[in-house]
């Protein structure tokens, strides 16, 4: 693909891609916290 054909595609879908990346980065922290909480909970349940 040539650059001339890629530019309109990026212009048309640039905003949704930007929002998607922003949400993924933001949600990544919450997913990491959730994963850590699940690990701690499973360790507590195993010890009982």
mmCIF file as gemmi writes it, N, C-alpha and C atoms, coordinates in Angstrom:
data_model
loop_
_atom_site.group_PDB
_atom_site.id
_atom_site.type_symbol
_atom_site.label_atom_id
_atom_site.label_alt_id
_atom_site.label_comp_id
_atom_site.label_asym_id
_atom_site.label_entity_id
_atom_site.label_seq_id
_atom_site.pdbx_PDB_ins_code
_atom_site.Cartn_x
_atom_site.Cartn_y
_atom_site.Cartn_z
_atom_site.occupancy
_atom_site.B_iso_or_equiv
_atom_site.pdbx_formal_charge
_atom_site.auth_seq_id
_atom_site.auth_asym_id
_atom_site.pdbx_PDB_model_num
ATOM 1 N N . UNK Axp A 1 ? 0.843 -1.185 0 1 0 ? 1 A 1
ATOM 2 C CA . UNK Axp A 1 ? 0 0 0 1 0 ? 1 A 1
ATOM 3 C C . UNK Axp A 1 ? 0.883 1.242 0 1 0 ? 1 A 1
ATOM 4 N N . UNK Axp A 2 ? 0.425 2.205 -0.719 1 0 ? 2 A 1
ATOM 5 C CA . UNK Axp A 2 ? 1.151 3.459 -0.769 1 0 ? 2 A 1
ATOM 6 C C . UNK Axp A 2 ? 0.698 4.372 0.36 1 0 ? 2 A 1
ATOM 7 N N . UNK Axp A 3 ? 1.524 5.321 0.683 1 0 ? 3 A 1
ATOM 8 C CA . UNK Axp A 3 ? 1.213 6.27 1.744 1 0 ? 3 A 1
ATOM 9 C C . UNK Axp A 3 ? -0.047 7.06 1.425 1 0 ? 3 A 1
ATOM 10 N N . UNK Axp A 4 ? -0.263 7.352 0.148 1 0 ? 4 A 1
ATOM 11 C CA . UNK Axp A 4 ? -1.447 8.122 -0.254 1 0 ? 4 A 1
ATOM 12 C C . UNK Axp A 4 ? -2.74 7.366 0.047 1 0 ? 4 A 1
ATOM 13 N N . UNK Axp A 5 ? -2.7 6.061 -0.005 1 0 ? 5 A 1
ATOM 14 C CA . UNK Axp A 5 ? -3.904 5.291 0.28 1 0 ? 5 A 1
ATOM 15 C C . UNK Axp A 5 ? -4.068 5.014 1.779 1 0 ? 5 A 1
ATOM 16 N N . UNK Axp A 6 ? -2.99 5.102 2.536 1 0 ? 6 A 1
ATOM 17 C CA . UNK Axp A 6 ? -3.06 4.85 3.978 1 0 ? 6 A 1
ATOM 18 C C . UNK Axp A 6 ? -3.557 6.073 4.744 1 0 ? 6 A 1
ATOM 19 N N . UNK Axp A 7 ? -3.175 7.254 4.306 1 0 ? 7 A 1
ATOM 20 C CA . UNK Axp A 7 ? -3.528 8.483 5.016 1 0 ? 7 A 1
ATOM 21 C C . UNK Axp A 7 ? -5.031 8.655 5.192 1 0 ? 7 A 1
ATOM 22 N N . UNK Axp A 8 ? -5.865 8.489 4.16 1 0 ? 8 A 1
ATOM 23 C CA . UNK Axp A 8 ? -7.311 8.635 4.377 1 0 ? 8 A 1
ATOM 24 C C . UNK Axp A 8 ? -7.876 7.608 5.352 1 0 ? 8 A 1
ATOM 25 N N . UNK Axp A 9 ? -7.322 6.406 5.317 1 0 ? 9 A 1
ATOM 26 C CA . UNK Axp A 9 ? -7.8 5.382 6.243 1 0 ? 9 A 1
ATOM 27 C C . UNK Axp A 9 ? -7.505 5.796 7.674 1 0 ? 9 A 1
ATOM 28 N N . UNK Axp A 10 ? -6.294 6.277 7.921 1 0 ? 10 A 1
ATOM 29 C CA . UNK Axp A 10 ? -5.919 6.714 9.27 1 0 ? 10 A 1
ATOM 30 C C . UNK Axp A 10 ? -6.761 7.913 9.687 1 0 ? 10 A 1
ATOM 31 N N . UNK Axp A 11 ? -7.038 8.81 8.772 1 0 ? 11 A 1
ATOM 32 C CA . UNK Axp A 11 ? -7.862 9.967 9.103 1 0 ? 11 A 1
ATOM 33 C C . UNK Axp A 11 ? -9.282 9.544 9.454 1 0 ? 11 A 1
ATOM 34 N N . UNK Axp A 12 ? -9.8 8.549 8.785 1 0 ? 12 A 1
ATOM 35 C CA . UNK Axp A 12 ? -11.17 8.106 9.03 1 0 ? 12 A 1
ATOM 36 C C . UNK Axp A 12 ? -11.299 7.296 10.308 1 0 ? 12 A 1
ATOM 37 N N . UNK Axp A 13 ? -10.322 6.474 10.604 1 0 ? 13 A 1
ATOM 38 C CA . UNK Axp A 13 ? -10.415 5.608 11.78 1 0 ? 13 A 1
ATOM 39 C C . UNK Axp A 13 ? -9.48 6.031 12.904 1 0 ? 13 A 1
ATOM 40 N N . UNK Axp A 14 ? -8.819 7.147 12.758 1 0 ? 14 A 1
ATOM 41 C CA . UNK Axp A 14 ? -7.863 7.614 13.761 1 0 ? 14 A 1
ATOM 42 C C . UNK Axp A 14 ? -8.484 7.869 15.111 1 0 ? 14 A 1
ATOM 43 N N . UNK Axp A 15 ? -9.64 8.5 15.138 1 0 ? 15 A 1
ATOM 44 C CA . UNK Axp A 15 ? -10.298 8.804 16.41 1 0 ? 15 A 1
ATOM 45 C C . UNK Axp A 15 ? -10.708 7.542 17.153 1 0 ? 15 A 1
ATOM 46 N N . UNK Axp A 16 ? -11.39 6.596 16.507 1 0 ? 16 A 1
ATOM 47 C CA . UNK Axp A 16 ? -11.734 5.355 17.235 1 0 ? 16 A 1
ATOM 48 C C . UNK Axp A 16 ? -10.503 4.587 17.721 1 0 ? 16 A 1
ATOM 49 N N . UNK Axp A 17 ? -9.454 4.58 16.926 1 0 ? 17 A 1
ATOM 50 C CA . UNK Axp A 17 ? -8.23 3.896 17.349 1 0 ? 17 A 1
ATOM 51 C C . UNK Axp A 17 ? -7.636 4.592 18.562 1 0 ? 17 A 1
ATOM 52 N N . UNK Axp A 18 ? -7.616 5.913 18.549 1 0 ? 18 A 1
ATOM 53 C CA . UNK Axp A 18 ? -7.079 6.67 19.673 1 0 ? 18 A 1
ATOM 54 C C . UNK Axp A 18 ? -7.878 6.398 20.937 1 0 ? 18 A 1
ATOM 55 N N . UNK Axp A 19 ? -9.183 6.409 20.838 1 0 ? 19 A 1
ATOM 56 C CA . UNK Axp A 19 ? -10.034 6.13 21.999 1 0 ? 19 A 1
ATOM 57 C C . UNK Axp A 19 ? -9.816 4.698 22.493 1 0 ? 19 A 1
ATOM 58 N N . UNK Axp A 20 ? -9.711 3.752 21.572 1 0 ? 20 A 1
ATOM 59 C CA . UNK Axp A 20 ? -9.493 2.358 21.951 1 0 ? 20 A 1
ATOM 60 C C . UNK Axp A 20 ? -8.175 2.186 22.69 1 0 ? 20 A 1
ATOM 61 N N . UNK Axp A 21 ? -7.122 2.798 22.188 1 0 ? 21 A 1
ATOM 62 C CA . UNK Axp A 21 ? -5.816 2.708 22.846 1 0 ? 21 A 1
ATOM 63 C C . UNK Axp A 21 ? -5.871 3.343 24.221 1 0 ? 21 A 1
ATOM 64 N N . UNK Axp A 22 ? -6.514 4.499 24.324 1 0 ? 22 A 1
ATOM 65 C CA . UNK Axp A 22 ? -6.64 5.175 25.619 1 0 ? 22 A 1
ATOM 66 C C . UNK Axp A 22 ? -7.369 4.287 26.63 1 0 ? 22 A 1
ATOM 67 N N . UNK Axp A 23 ? -8.47 3.693 26.204 1 0 ? 23 A 1
ATOM 68 C CA . UNK Axp A 23 ? -9.239 2.835 27.115 1 0 ? 23 A 1
ATOM 69 C C . UNK Axp A 23 ? -8.47 1.578 27.492 1 0 ? 23 A 1
ATOM 70 N N . UNK Axp A 24 ? -7.738 0.991 26.539 1 0 ? 24 A 1
ATOM 71 C CA . UNK Axp A 24 ? -6.951 -0.203 26.848 1 0 ? 24 A 1
ATOM 72 C C . UNK Axp A 24 ? -5.853 0.104 27.856 1 0 ? 24 A 1
ATOM 73 N N . UNK Axp A 25 ? -5.181 1.225 27.683 1 0 ? 25 A 1
ATOM 74 C CA . UNK Axp A 25 ? -4.12 1.605 28.623 1 0 ? 25 A 1
ATOM 75 C C . UNK Axp A 25 ? -4.713 1.873 29.998 1 0 ? 25 A 1
ATOM 76 N N . UNK Axp A 26 ? -5.836 2.529 30.015 1 0 ? 26 A 1
ATOM 77 C CA . UNK Axp A 26 ? -6.478 2.852 31.287 1 0 ? 26 A 1
ATOM 78 C C . UNK Axp A 26 ? -6.993 1.598 31.986 1 0 ? 26 A 1
ATOM 79 N N . UNK Axp A 27 ? -7.568 0.681 31.215 1 0 ? 27 A 1
ATOM 80 C CA . UNK Axp A 27 ? -8.113 -0.538 31.795 1 0 ? 27 A 1
ATOM 81 C C . UNK Axp A 27 ? -7.019 -1.518 32.208 1 0 ? 27 A 1
ATOM 82 N N . UNK Axp A 28 ? -5.844 -1.402 31.615 1 0 ? 28 A 1
ATOM 83 C CA . UNK Axp A 28 ? -4.752 -2.328 31.931 1 0 ? 28 A 1
ATOM 84 C C . UNK Axp A 28 ? -4.401 -2.269 33.416 1 0 ? 28 A 1
ATOM 85 N N . UNK Axp A 29 ? -4.371 -1.084 33.983 1 0 ? 29 A 1
ATOM 86 C CA . UNK Axp A 29 ? -4.072 -0.931 35.411 1 0 ? 29 A 1
ATOM 87 C C . UNK Axp A 29 ? -5.13 -1.624 36.257 1 0 ? 29 A 1
ATOM 88 N N . UNK Axp A 30 ? -6.369 -1.451 35.885 1 0 ? 30 A 1
ATOM 89 C CA . UNK Axp A 30 ? -7.456 -2.07 36.647 1 0 ? 30 A 1
ATOM 90 C C . UNK Axp A 30 ? -7.431 -3.591 36.515 1 0 ? 30 A 1
ATOM 91 N N . UNK Axp A 31 ? -7.093 -4.083 35.34 1 0 ? 31 A 1
ATOM 92 C CA . UNK Axp A 31 ? -7.002 -5.528 35.139 1 0 ? 31 A 1
ATOM 93 C C . UNK Axp A 31 ? -5.852 -6.095 35.964 1 0 ? 31 A 1
ATOM 94 N N . UNK Axp A 32 ? -4.735 -5.376 36.033 1 0 ? 32 A 1
ATOM 95 C CA . UNK Axp A 32 ? -3.614 -5.827 36.862 1 0 ? 32 A 1
ATOM 96 C C . UNK Axp A 32 ? -4.01 -5.874 38.333 1 0 ? 32 A 1
ATOM 97 N N . UNK Axp A 33 ? -4.737 -4.873 38.798 1 0 ? 33 A 1
ATOM 98 C CA . UNK Axp A 33 ? -5.199 -4.856 40.188 1 0 ? 33 A 1
ATOM 99 C C . UNK Axp A 33 ? -6.158 -6.012 40.445 1 0 ? 33 A 1
ATOM 100 N N . UNK Axp A 34 ? -7.039 -6.264 39.514 1 0 ? 34 A 1
ATOM 101 C CA . UNK Axp A 34 ? -7.985 -7.364 39.655 1 0 ? 34 A 1
ATOM 102 C C . UNK Axp A 34 ? -7.262 -8.711 39.691 1 0 ? 34 A 1
ATOM 103 N N . UNK Axp A 35 ? -6.269 -8.869 38.842 1 0 ? 35 A 1
ATOM 104 C CA . UNK Axp A 35 ? -5.48 -10.103 38.825 1 0 ? 35 A 1
ATOM 105 C C . UNK Axp A 35 ? -4.767 -10.308 40.158 1 0 ? 35 A 1
ATOM 106 N N . UNK Axp A 36 ? -4.173 -9.252 40.68 1 0 ? 36 A 1
ATOM 107 C CA . UNK Axp A 36 ? -3.493 -9.355 41.972 1 0 ? 36 A 1
ATOM 108 C C . UNK Axp A 36 ? -4.477 -9.713 43.08 1 0 ? 36 A 1
ATOM 109 N N . UNK Axp A 37 ? -5.647 -9.135 43.057 1 0 ? 37 A 1
ATOM 110 C CA . UNK Axp A 37 ? -6.659 -9.437 44.068 1 0 ? 37 A 1
ATOM 111 C C . UNK Axp A 37 ? -7.1 -10.898 43.988 1 0 ? 37 A 1
ATOM 112 N N . UNK Axp A 38 ? -7.244 -11.405 42.791 1 0 ? 38 A 1
ATOM 113 C CA . UNK Axp A 38 ? -7.641 -12.804 42.62 1 0 ? 38 A 1
ATOM 114 C C . UNK Axp A 38 ? -6.548 -13.73 43.139 1 0 ? 38 A 1
ATOM 115 N N . UNK Axp A 39 ? -5.297 -13.401 42.885 1 0 ? 39 A 1
ATOM 116 C CA . UNK Axp A 39 ? -4.183 -14.22 43.374 1 0 ? 39 A 1
ATOM 117 C C . UNK Axp A 39 ? -4.172 -14.236 44.897 1 0 ? 39 A 1
ATOM 118 N N . UNK Axp A 40 ? -4.332 -13.063 45.51 1 0 ? 40 A 1
ATOM 119 C CA . UNK Axp A 40 ? -4.351 -12.981 46.97 1 0 ? 40 A 1
ATOM 120 C C . UNK Axp A 40 ? -5.532 -13.766 47.532 1 0 ? 40 A 1
ATOM 121 N N . UNK Axp A 41 ? -6.679 -13.632 46.932 1 0 ? 41 A 1
ATOM 122 C CA . UNK Axp A 41 ? -7.864 -14.346 47.393 1 0 ? 41 A 1
ATOM 123 C C . UNK Axp A 41 ? -7.675 -15.862 47.283 1 0 ? 41 A 1
ATOM 124 N N . UNK Axp A 42 ? -7.09 -16.302 46.185 1 0 ? 42 A 1
ATOM 125 C CA . UNK Axp A 42 ? -6.891 -17.747 46.036 1 0 ? 42 A 1
ATOM 126 C C . UNK Axp A 42 ? -5.878 -18.273 47.056 1 0 ? 42 A 1
ATOM 127 N N . UNK Axp A 43 ? -4.864 -17.496 47.392 1 0 ? 43 A 1
ATOM 128 C CA . UNK Axp A 43 ? -3.909 -17.906 48.426 1 0 ? 43 A 1
ATOM 129 C C . UNK Axp A 43 ? -4.579 -17.993 49.787 1 0 ? 43 A 1
ATOM 130 N N . UNK Axp A 44 ? -5.454 -17.041 50.078 1 0 ? 44 A 1
ATOM 131 C CA . UNK Axp A 44 ? -6.179 -17.055 51.359 1 0 ? 44 A 1
ATOM 132 C C . UNK Axp A 44 ? -7.081 -18.284 51.42 1 0 ? 44 A 1
ATOM 133 N N . UNK Axp A 45 ? -7.763 -18.585 50.335 1 0 ? 45 A 1
ATOM 134 C CA . UNK Axp A 45 ? -8.653 -19.738 50.319 1 0 ? 45 A 1
ATOM 135 C C . UNK Axp A 45 ? -7.878 -21.057 50.432 1 0 ? 45 A 1
ATOM 136 N N . UNK Axp A 46 ? -6.709 -21.117 49.84 1 0 ? 46 A 1
ATOM 137 C CA . UNK Axp A 46 ? -5.883 -22.327 49.919 1 0 ? 46 A 1
ATOM 138 C C . UNK Axp A 46 ? -5.375 -22.555 51.345 1 0 ? 46 A 1
ATOM 139 N N . UNK Axp A 47 ? -5.112 -21.483 52.048 1 0 ? 47 A 1
ATOM 140 C CA . UNK Axp A 47 ? -4.558 -21.616 53.405 1 0 ? 47 A 1
ATOM 141 C C . UNK Axp A 47 ? -5.595 -22.057 54.412 1 0 ? 47 A 1
ATOM 142 N N . UNK Axp A 48 ? -6.854 -21.936 54.08 1 0 ? 48 A 1
ATOM 143 C CA . UNK Axp A 48 ? -7.916 -22.297 55.034 1 0 ? 48 A 1
ATOM 144 C C . UNK Axp A 48 ? -8.365 -23.705 54.867 1 0 ? 48 A 1
